Amino acid sequence: MNQRMADLPSVRITQALPFVNTGCDYAGPILLKDAKVRKPRISKGYICLFVCIRYITSAIHLELATDLSTEIFLAALRRFFSIRGKYNRMYTDNGTNFIGAKRSLDEMKKLLSSSQHKDQIVNTLADEGIQWTFIPPRAPRWGGKWESAVRCVKLHLQRAIGNTTLTYEQMRTLLAQISAVVNSRPLCYTSDTNDSYLSPAHFLIGRPFTIIPEADFGHIPVGRMGYWLQETMAPGVSDKSTAAS
């Protein structure tokens, strides 16, 4: 006997505009430099990821958060609203999904499990006419849509900078480039690397995002690179061919 796959949730297959039903997750922590000085102070930052959970669209939007606080999360939400528009429903992880989490995820678990955080987010979204839905407790597999997007973003981030620490401006610029690359990927396998394939960007702007390919600066020591050259030191991050691979 063969196991039968369960039906997809209705919000995954219902026809709607991009980001009408959105999943949200945090990724990190990542290290950020506070200034362009010789010995800057290093602080932690996080990537706030928004993904359209429609089965067809699968577009993502990335925002950089400087800490795990309700105020910073609401600020990221407002920036997301201003760029992508308001959505009808948002899905997020439940704090109880972080059972046995590593020490680096303890702060994230504390934030998502906080009743004060939940109440403030619910009230803010209710004022905007948005419904906030938690996935079932201790069921992280329900969040596979945004977990796969987090993995894809981390893969590009590791290829781009490795262990290099960037400033806030550099990291936010790099996340915008990674978002453009991920949104320009084909939605299904194709041997065609031209603009004729269908990508999430087609649902956003009607065509793939145009990104100028950068040269390979991997042979240059990081200490000899300029301020903005450090984030482009890995080949293929902003290369159009990466999006189609």
Backbone bond lengths (Angstrom), bond angles and torsions (degrees), N, CA, C in turn:
res aa  C-N    CA-C-N  psi(-1)  N-CA   C-N-CA  omega(-1)  CA-C   N-CA-C  phi
1 M - - - 1.464 - - 1.525 109.66 -
2 N 1.306 116.30 146.14 1.453 122.72 179.01 1.523 110.04 -106.98
3 Q 1.317 114.99 136.91 1.458 119.65 178.76 1.527 109.85 -71.49
4 R 1.305 116.28 136.70 1.452 121.65 -178.95 1.524 110.08 -92.36
5 M 1.317 115.55 130.35 1.454 119.73 178.91 1.523 110.53 -73.18
6 A 1.312 115.73 138.42 1.459 120.23 179.62 1.524 110.50 -69.90
7 D 1.313 115.77 154.59 1.455 121.28 178.59 1.524 110.67 -67.51
8 L 1.316 115.96 147.72 1.455 120.39 175.49 1.524 110.08 -69.54
9 P 1.341 118.17 149.40 1.475 119.89 175.15 1.518 110.95 -57.92
10 S 1.303 115.77 151.59 1.470 120.50 -176.28 1.515 112.34 -61.22
11 V 1.346 117.99 -32.37 1.466 120.20 -178.99 1.521 111.38 -69.35
12 R 1.337 117.72 -18.95 1.461 120.87 179.65 1.527 112.21 -78.70
13 I 1.317 117.75 -24.18 1.466 120.51 -173.19 1.524 112.45 -118.83
14 T 1.326 118.21 -4.64 1.459 120.76 179.49 1.527 110.22 -75.30
15 Q 1.319 116.84 134.88 1.460 120.74 179.92 1.516 110.23 -66.38
16 A 1.321 116.07 126.70 1.466 121.23 -178.87 1.524 108.55 -163.23
17 L 1.322 114.91 166.63 1.457 120.37 176.49 1.526 110.19 -71.35
18 P 1.347 117.69 158.99 1.466 119.84 178.52 1.522 111.91 -58.47
19 F 1.329 115.55 140.60 1.455 124.74 175.94 1.524 113.42 67.90
20 V 1.325 119.10 13.91 1.462 119.52 173.40 1.523 109.60 -65.95
21 N 1.331 116.82 -41.26 1.458 122.43 171.36 1.517 107.50 -115.08
22 T 1.321 116.12 117.36 1.459 121.62 -168.15 1.512 111.16 -123.24
23 G 1.332 116.17 138.75 1.452 122.32 169.71 1.511 109.87 -101.84
24 C 1.327 116.67 144.95 1.460 121.69 -175.72 1.523 109.39 -131.23
25 D 1.313 115.61 140.36 1.461 120.51 178.55 1.523 109.06 -154.60
26 Y 1.332 115.04 159.23 1.454 122.19 175.34 1.518 109.38 -102.90
27 A 1.327 116.03 148.92 1.460 122.94 173.41 1.524 107.89 -132.69
28 G 1.305 115.38 144.41 1.455 119.34 179.83 1.514 110.59 135.98
29 P 1.323 115.82 -165.47 1.464 127.46 8.38 1.524 112.82 -80.48
30 I 1.346 114.70 157.66 1.449 122.55 173.09 1.522 107.89 -120.90
31 L 1.316 116.77 156.43 1.457 121.54 -177.91 1.519 110.17 -95.91
32 L 1.342 115.88 137.18 1.464 122.62 -179.28 1.516 109.83 -129.34
33 K 1.327 115.74 140.90 1.461 121.37 174.12 1.526 108.92 -86.77
34 D 1.325 115.56 141.51 1.458 119.61 -177.85 1.519 113.32 -82.32
35 A 1.332 117.95 -20.32 1.466 119.45 -176.73 1.516 109.32 -159.24
36 K 1.357 114.41 168.61 1.460 121.55 177.94 1.525 109.62 -92.36
37 V 1.305 116.83 62.07 1.458 121.62 179.20 1.515 109.05 -119.57
38 R 1.316 115.95 174.34 1.458 120.43 -175.20 1.533 111.89 -65.93
39 K 1.316 116.70 -45.01 1.454 121.37 179.21 1.529 109.23 -123.91
40 P 1.321 117.77 77.53 1.472 120.12 -176.66 1.521 111.51 -75.43
41 R 1.309 114.25 159.71 1.455 119.86 174.37 1.526 108.82 -79.84
42 I 1.322 116.47 134.72 1.456 122.50 -176.87 1.526 109.01 -100.02
43 S 1.316 116.18 131.54 1.466 122.04 177.62 1.521 109.60 -131.55
44 K 1.316 115.10 166.31 1.455 120.57 -179.23 1.528 110.73 -91.68
45 G 1.316 115.00 148.39 1.451 122.17 173.86 1.513 109.68 -137.97
46 Y 1.324 116.10 170.34 1.460 121.19 -177.19 1.527 109.33 -138.98
47 I 1.319 115.21 153.31 1.456 122.03 176.36 1.516 108.27 -101.11
48 C 1.319 116.55 121.50 1.459 122.02 175.37 1.528 107.66 -96.37
49 L 1.312 116.21 113.81 1.462 121.89 -173.50 1.522 110.36 -106.92
50 F 1.330 115.47 131.37 1.458 122.81 173.56 1.523 107.81 -116.69
51 V 1.315 117.25 130.40 1.461 121.06 -177.97 1.524 108.92 -131.32
52 C 1.323 115.61 135.29 1.471 120.74 174.43 1.521 107.59 -73.39
53 I 1.316 117.88 121.92 1.459 120.87 -173.19 1.527 112.63 -89.23
54 R 1.325 117.55 6.97 1.465 118.77 171.94 1.511 109.69 -63.71
55 Y 1.311 116.59 140.12 1.460 121.88 -177.41 1.528 111.34 -62.97
56 I 1.326 117.31 -30.64 1.458 121.13 -176.52 1.522 111.89 -85.54
57 T 1.318 118.46 -43.36 1.458 121.20 -169.70 1.530 112.39 -75.69
58 S 1.336 116.94 -65.08 1.474 123.12 177.94 1.524 112.82 59.48
59 A 1.322 118.28 31.58 1.462 121.37 177.52 1.524 109.90 -80.07
60 I 1.328 116.69 154.45 1.456 121.53 -179.85 1.526 109.54 -125.55
61 H 1.319 114.74 160.84 1.466 122.33 174.22 1.523 106.91 -142.80
62 L 1.335 117.23 132.23 1.457 122.60 -175.48 1.522 110.51 -115.29
63 E 1.338 115.09 135.97 1.451 121.82 173.44 1.518 108.35 -129.53
64 L 1.322 116.74 146.29 1.460 122.56 -179.46 1.526 109.37 -98.04
65 A 1.330 116.15 126.78 1.464 122.63 179.19 1.520 109.08 -113.47
66 T 1.321 116.78 134.80 1.459 120.67 -177.45 1.519 113.02 -83.49
67 D 1.316 118.46 -18.02 1.464 120.77 176.62 1.523 109.17 -159.45
68 L 1.321 115.45 175.62 1.460 121.98 178.85 1.525 108.82 -99.35
69 S 1.301 115.25 83.82 1.456 121.43 177.39 1.517 109.03 -137.88
70 T 1.315 115.91 157.39 1.457 120.51 -179.13 1.521 111.31 -64.14
71 E 1.343 116.77 -38.15 1.462 120.03 -178.19 1.525 111.31 -64.90
72 I 1.324 117.17 -41.69 1.465 120.47 179.75 1.522 110.25 -67.53
73 F 1.343 117.50 -37.68 1.460 120.58 178.22 1.525 111.02 -65.54
74 L 1.317 117.81 -40.99 1.459 120.72 177.83 1.525 111.06 -65.84
75 A 1.334 117.26 -35.26 1.455 120.00 176.48 1.526 110.88 -64.94
76 A 1.344 116.41 -40.08 1.468 119.81 176.61 1.521 110.47 -64.48
77 L 1.330 117.55 -37.76 1.464 121.14 176.98 1.525 111.16 -62.45
78 R 1.323 116.94 -42.01 1.468 119.90 -179.46 1.519 111.42 -65.80
79 R 1.327 116.90 -38.35 1.461 119.38 176.52 1.525 110.50 -65.68
80 F 1.325 116.23 -38.56 1.465 120.45 177.98 1.525 110.82 -64.39
81 F 1.336 117.36 -43.80 1.467 121.21 177.10 1.521 111.32 -58.96
82 S 1.330 116.52 -42.39 1.461 120.88 -175.40 1.520 112.19 -67.21
83 I 1.343 117.46 -28.04 1.462 120.81 -176.86 1.524 111.63 -95.59
84 R 1.341 117.19 -45.93 1.463 121.45 -173.79 1.520 113.90 -103.28
85 G 1.318 117.92 -9.58 1.460 120.30 -177.30 1.519 111.50 89.30
86 K 1.323 115.57 165.51 1.457 120.54 -178.95 1.529 110.49 -77.57
87 Y 1.316 115.35 150.32 1.452 121.09 178.29 1.520 109.76 -113.07
88 N 1.328 116.00 172.43 1.460 120.88 -178.51 1.526 113.14 -90.49
89 R 1.339 115.83 -35.51 1.458 119.16 -175.27 1.519 109.14 -148.25
90 M 1.340 115.47 142.39 1.450 121.44 177.88 1.522 109.50 -123.13
91 Y 1.322 116.12 136.30 1.456 123.11 178.82 1.525 108.86 -113.86
92 T 1.335 116.52 135.08 1.454 121.20 179.58 1.520 109.57 -139.23
93 D 1.338 113.87 167.22 1.450 120.36 174.47 1.515 110.55 -68.92
94 N 1.313 114.59 157.98 1.456 121.66 171.31 1.518 108.19 -98.26
95 G 1.314 117.10 144.94 1.458 119.95 -178.37 1.515 113.73 -58.94
96 T 1.324 117.34 -26.24 1.466 120.20 -179.30 1.524 112.06 -73.32
97 N 1.336 118.07 -7.39 1.463 119.43 176.94 1.521 112.08 -73.80
98 F 1.330 117.42 -15.46 1.450 121.15 -177.40 1.528 111.01 -91.53
99 I 1.305 117.73 41.32 1.446 121.90 176.32 1.529 108.73 -68.52
100 G 1.331 115.98 129.94 1.455 119.69 -179.18 1.506 113.24 68.82
101 A 1.324 117.69 25.74 1.461 120.79 -178.73 1.517 110.56 -68.59
102 K 1.324 115.34 155.22 1.445 120.30 176.49 1.524 110.18 -71.07
103 R 1.324 114.85 168.15 1.462 119.42 -176.66 1.522 111.49 -60.73
104 S 1.348 117.35 -34.22 1.465 120.38 -178.76 1.518 112.50 -67.60
105 L 1.351 117.62 -17.67 1.459 121.29 -179.93 1.506 112.92 -100.95
106 D 1.332 117.82 0.54 1.458 120.11 -178.10 1.524 111.67 -62.17
107 E 1.357 116.62 -40.08 1.458 119.60 179.97 1.514 111.06 -65.60
108 M 1.336 116.59 -38.02 1.451 120.22 178.50 1.524 111.29 -65.77
109 K 1.321 116.38 -41.67 1.455 120.60 177.39 1.523 110.89 -63.70
110 K 1.321 116.51 -39.77 1.470 120.80 179.59 1.517 110.79 -63.47
111 L 1.345 116.55 -40.46 1.464 119.90 180.00 1.520 111.14 -65.73
112 L 1.335 117.42 -48.96 1.462 120.93 -175.99 1.523 111.97 -69.31
113 S 1.343 117.14 -25.09 1.458 119.97 -179.36 1.521 112.39 -88.87
114 S 1.317 117.45 -9.69 1.459 120.88 -176.19 1.525 110.62 -71.38
115 S 1.317 116.40 125.96 1.464 120.48 178.15 1.524 110.99 -67.41
116 Q 1.330 116.97 -32.82 1.465 119.87 178.21 1.521 110.30 -64.32
117 H 1.340 116.83 -42.75 1.468 120.76 177.88 1.525 110.56 -62.24
118 K 1.315 117.11 -45.68 1.463 121.06 -178.51 1.531 111.02 -62.13
119 D 1.322 115.84 -45.49 1.466 119.54 -177.64 1.526 111.48 -63.74
120 Q 1.332 116.34 -41.69 1.463 119.15 -178.58 1.517 111.20 -68.03
121 I 1.331 117.26 -39.71 1.462 120.19 178.63 1.517 110.61 -67.21
122 V 1.330 117.13 -43.32 1.467 120.99 -179.46 1.525 110.45 -61.31
123 N 1.334 116.99 -44.27 1.465 120.20 -179.38 1.529 111.26 -65.81
124 T 1.337 116.86 -40.07 1.464 120.23 179.75 1.518 110.97 -65.40
125 L 1.341 116.92 -45.49 1.457 120.31 -179.81 1.528 111.36 -69.07
126 A 1.321 117.22 -33.08 1.461 119.80 178.22 1.524 111.00 -64.07
127 D 1.337 116.01 -37.10 1.466 119.26 176.93 1.522 111.69 -64.34
128 E 1.343 116.47 -27.76 1.459 121.51 179.02 1.529 112.14 -90.70
129 G 1.337 117.29 -0.47 1.458 120.46 -178.54 1.508 113.57 76.01
130 I 1.339 117.76 29.31 1.464 122.91 -176.95 1.524 109.03 -115.19
131 Q 1.311 116.29 136.48 1.461 121.91 178.57 1.521 109.80 -96.55
132 W 1.333 116.18 131.98 1.458 121.95 179.99 1.517 108.12 -106.48
133 T 1.338 116.87 124.39 1.457 121.98 -175.32 1.518 109.91 -123.05
134 F 1.334 116.93 129.33 1.451 122.43 173.72 1.519 109.86 -88.61
135 I 1.341 116.18 144.04 1.457 118.90 170.61 1.524 107.64 -73.84
136 P 1.342 118.99 161.50 1.470 120.80 -177.43 1.522 111.93 -57.03
137 P 1.326 117.71 145.90 1.471 120.80 178.56 1.521 111.58 -60.57
138 R 1.329 114.85 144.30 1.464 123.16 176.70 1.532 111.93 56.18
139 A 1.317 116.02 34.23 1.468 121.49 178.43 1.522 109.53 -134.59
140 P 1.338 118.01 65.92 1.472 119.59 -178.02 1.516 113.46 -63.85
141 R 1.336 117.77 -19.02 1.466 119.92 179.60 1.522 111.57 -63.49
142 W 1.356 117.54 -21.29 1.457 120.16 177.53 1.529 111.23 -68.19
143 G 1.312 115.99 -21.35 1.460 119.78 179.40 1.504 113.19 -98.64
144 G 1.328 117.57 27.16 1.454 120.59 -178.35 1.512 113.42 -62.04
145 K 1.326 117.87 -25.90 1.465 121.27 -178.84 1.518 110.78 -63.19
146 W 1.326 117.06 -48.42 1.454 118.52 -179.04 1.535 111.75 -85.03
147 E 1.325 118.06 -23.47 1.463 118.72 176.37 1.527 111.23 -66.18
148 S 1.332 117.49 -39.35 1.464 120.15 176.70 1.520 110.89 -66.48
149 A 1.345 117.11 -35.04 1.462 120.30 177.21 1.528 110.75 -67.50
150 V 1.333 116.82 -38.70 1.466 120.50 176.97 1.526 110.47 -62.07
151 R 1.318 116.63 -42.75 1.468 120.28 178.55 1.524 111.06 -61.44
152 C 1.321 117.30 -41.79 1.462 120.95 179.74 1.524 111.11 -64.16
153 V 1.329 117.22 -42.12 1.462 121.10 179.66 1.523 110.17 -65.84
154 K 1.330 117.87 -43.56 1.462 120.84 179.57 1.520 111.42 -63.20
155 L 1.326 116.94 -35.45 1.459 120.62 179.12 1.526 110.85 -63.40
156 H 1.335 117.12 -46.59 1.462 120.38 177.70 1.523 111.16 -65.93
157 L 1.336 116.78 -37.42 1.456 120.44 -179.54 1.525 111.05 -65.16
158 Q 1.330 116.78 -41.26 1.461 120.30 178.99 1.515 111.21 -67.26
159 R 1.320 117.35 -39.24 1.457 120.33 178.65 1.520 111.59 -67.94
160 A 1.318 116.91 -29.78 1.463 120.03 -174.86 1.518 112.38 -79.14
161 I 1.318 117.35 -48.87 1.469 119.50 -171.15 1.510 113.36 -122.08
162 G 1.333 118.89 -13.44 1.454 119.55 -178.92 1.517 111.02 61.00
163 N 1.331 116.75 -120.75 1.465 122.41 179.74 1.523 112.35 -99.96
164 T 1.316 118.52 10.85 1.458 121.69 -179.88 1.523 110.73 -70.38
165 T 1.320 116.09 138.67 1.461 121.84 178.74 1.521 109.47 -98.95
166 L 1.327 116.83 126.51 1.457 122.25 -177.93 1.517 110.72 -109.05
167 T 1.335 115.48 163.19 1.457 120.67 172.82 1.527 109.45 -79.88
168 Y 1.334 115.36 174.87 1.469 120.20 -179.25 1.518 110.80 -60.99
169 E 1.339 117.61 -44.33 1.461 120.62 -178.65 1.518 111.36 -65.69
170 Q 1.335 116.91 -41.80 1.458 120.06 179.07 1.530 111.41 -63.65
171 M 1.335 116.03 -45.25 1.461 119.60 -178.17 1.519 111.46 -66.67
172 R 1.319 117.92 -39.30 1.459 119.49 179.55 1.529 110.85 -66.60
173 T 1.349 116.94 -37.32 1.462 120.08 176.19 1.517 110.71 -65.16
174 L 1.329 116.61 -43.08 1.461 120.39 -179.79 1.520 111.24 -64.67
175 L 1.334 118.19 -40.06 1.464 120.68 178.54 1.526 111.16 -64.18
176 A 1.335 116.96 -35.59 1.466 119.53 176.90 1.523 110.61 -65.10
177 Q 1.340 117.03 -38.65 1.455 120.34 178.06 1.529 111.41 -68.05
178 I 1.334 116.26 -41.72 1.467 119.95 178.60 1.523 110.32 -63.85
179 S 1.330 116.96 -40.80 1.462 120.24 177.77 1.521 110.88 -60.28
180 A 1.332 116.91 -40.43 1.468 120.17 179.12 1.524 111.15 -66.15
181 V 1.335 117.50 -38.91 1.459 120.81 179.69 1.525 110.58 -66.53
182 V 1.324 116.65 -46.32 1.467 120.04 -178.48 1.526 110.69 -64.95
183 N 1.312 116.88 -39.60 1.462 119.63 179.71 1.525 112.95 -73.63
184 S 1.321 117.83 -12.04 1.462 120.95 178.28 1.521 112.42 -98.16
185 R 1.314 117.91 4.65 1.465 120.55 -179.06 1.528 109.77 -75.47
186 P 1.328 118.31 152.35 1.472 120.27 175.58 1.530 110.77 -65.65
187 L 1.320 116.30 144.04 1.460 120.55 179.66 1.522 111.98 -75.86
188 C 1.308 117.93 -17.79 1.463 121.96 176.19 1.519 107.94 -147.27
189 Y 1.298 116.62 168.32 1.456 120.09 -176.87 1.524 110.49 -64.15
190 T 1.326 114.85 136.56 1.455 121.36 175.97 1.519 108.66 -154.32
191 S 1.299 116.40 145.45 1.460 121.17 176.69 1.519 112.22 -87.67
192 D 1.315 116.28 -4.11 1.457 122.02 -178.86 1.518 108.99 -87.35
193 T 1.306 119.23 117.16 1.457 123.28 179.23 1.523 112.40 -99.55
194 N 1.316 117.66 8.99 1.459 120.92 177.15 1.529 109.93 -84.66
195 D 1.316 116.36 -170.28 1.459 120.87 -176.83 1.523 113.16 -82.22
196 S 1.330 118.52 7.66 1.458 120.19 -175.74 1.524 112.99 -84.02
197 Y 1.327 118.40 -9.95 1.461 119.97 178.97 1.530 110.26 -79.04
198 L 1.329 115.41 162.77 1.463 121.70 -179.83 1.519 109.36 -98.29
199 S 1.311 116.65 129.50 1.459 123.25 -177.95 1.523 109.74 -131.34
200 P 1.353 118.10 165.47 1.469 119.65 175.13 1.525 112.99 -58.01
201 A 1.338 117.26 -29.64 1.465 120.05 -179.73 1.523 111.77 -64.20
202 H 1.346 117.62 -26.81 1.460 119.74 178.09 1.528 111.07 -63.31
203 F 1.326 117.71 -30.64 1.462 120.91 178.82 1.530 111.60 -80.89
204 L 1.340 116.81 -14.50 1.459 120.99 -178.55 1.525 112.11 -97.93
205 I 1.338 117.11 -49.30 1.462 120.59 -177.10 1.522 112.45 -127.54
206 G 1.339 118.26 2.15 1.456 121.00 177.84 1.509 115.26 86.22
207 R 1.336 118.31 1.66 1.462 122.88 179.57 1.523 107.58 -163.74
208 P 1.341 117.27 163.66 1.471 118.81 175.87 1.521 110.97 -65.06
209 F 1.318 115.86 151.90 1.451 119.87 176.39 1.521 109.40 -68.01
210 T 1.317 116.83 132.12 1.455 121.85 -179.93 1.517 108.91 -86.50
211 I 1.332 115.25 117.77 1.453 120.72 -179.40 1.511 108.55 -124.12
212 I 1.302 117.08 127.32 1.459 121.48 -179.69 1.519 109.04 -72.76
213 P 1.328 119.23 124.25 1.469 121.08 178.96 1.516 111.17 -61.81
214 E 1.337 115.56 138.13 1.452 121.55 177.83 1.522 109.95 -97.94
215 A 1.310 115.50 154.24 1.466 120.18 176.71 1.517 110.34 -75.26
216 D 1.335 116.29 165.37 1.447 122.57 178.93 1.527 108.67 -88.94
217 F 1.352 116.04 113.72 1.457 121.74 178.93 1.524 111.69 -108.79
218 G 1.343 116.06 21.07 1.459 119.72 -176.09 1.517 113.61 -65.08
219 H 1.331 118.69 -21.60 1.462 121.77 -178.37 1.519 112.46 -83.19
220 I 1.351 117.35 -7.10 1.464 120.99 -178.47 1.531 108.64 -95.55
221 P 1.343 118.69 129.97 1.475 120.23 176.49 1.520 111.06 -58.52
222 V 1.336 115.40 144.70 1.462 119.98 -176.81 1.518 111.03 -60.55
223 G 1.320 117.74 -36.80 1.457 120.68 -177.85 1.518 113.70 -65.31
224 R 1.323 117.61 -19.99 1.463 121.19 -179.43 1.526 112.41 -94.86
225 M 1.290 117.18 -2.74 1.466 120.30 -178.80 1.521 111.03 -83.66
226 G 1.304 115.21 153.80 1.448 120.76 174.34 1.519 111.69 -74.40
227 Y 1.329 115.15 176.27 1.464 120.61 -175.35 1.522 111.82 -60.94
228 W 1.331 118.30 -49.62 1.457 121.87 -176.84 1.520 112.59 -87.73
229 L 1.335 117.44 -10.79 1.455 119.82 -179.74 1.525 112.04 -78.33
230 Q 1.331 117.89 -21.58 1.453 120.92 -175.31 1.518 112.56 -65.27
231 E 1.329 118.19 -34.46 1.456 120.42 -176.78 1.524 112.72 -77.31
232 T 1.348 117.59 -10.79 1.459 120.64 179.42 1.515 111.90 -111.75
233 M 1.337 116.88 21.90 1.451 119.43 -173.79 1.508 112.46 -75.49
234 A 1.333 120.01 -15.50 1.457 121.20 179.25 1.518 110.05 -100.58
235 P 1.316 119.31 137.78 1.455 121.46 -179.33 1.508 111.69 -73.29
236 G 1.324 116.16 146.84 1.457 120.51 169.32 1.510 115.30 91.42
237 V 1.361 119.10 -7.50 1.457 119.21 -178.16 1.515 110.65 -66.40
238 S 1.319 116.08 -46.03 1.462 120.46 179.29 1.530 111.23 -106.05
239 D 1.316 116.47 14.81 1.456 119.90 179.24 1.515 109.10 -80.26
240 K 1.303 115.69 134.38 1.455 120.79 -178.53 1.520 111.77 -62.71
241 S 1.331 116.67 -30.03 1.463 119.55 -179.66 1.513 111.68 -67.83
242 T 1.357 117.77 -25.03 1.449 120.07 177.97 1.519 110.85 -65.30
243 A 1.330 115.87 -36.71 1.457 119.68 -178.98 1.513 111.72 -65.46
244 A 1.302 117.58 -29.21 1.449 120.35 -177.37 1.516 114.10 -95.81
245 S 1.342 116.11 3.99 1.464 119.57 -178.08 1.517 110.35 -85.65
